[in-house]
Amino acid sequence: MSIVSPAEAFYELENLGYTRVAREIDLLWGTPQLAIYFRELLIDSRGSRAGFPPAVFDQILKLFILHEEKFSPQDKEDFWKTFFLGIKS
């Protein structure tokens, strides 16, 4: 997976028909709330989701990695608690 700029990944998500997802990520970009949104997108808490097509998942993962690299909190443990469990310290 080649990491691109956020703008390229947003554009690709829109081209794949996931405009709402791209716009929500763009709106939350740079905020701690984006970790929660990524968790909601990528982890099925209802047990009934089919998941994203591979190309869409790839773009979401790229955006997740770019956001993590640029805005990651100092305490990684707290970040992962927020991402996986929704727990805010």
Number of C-alpha atoms within 10 A of each C-alpha: 7 5 14 12 10 21 12 13 20 22 15 18 22 16 11 13 11 14 15 11 18 21 15 12 23 15 11 14 17 15 13 17 13 20 25 20 17 18 17 14 16 16 14 12 10 6 7 7 11 7 12 12 9 9 12 20 15 17 23 24 17 20 25 18 15 16 19 16 10 9 13 16 12 8 8 11 11 14 21 14 14 18 21 15 11 16 12 12 8
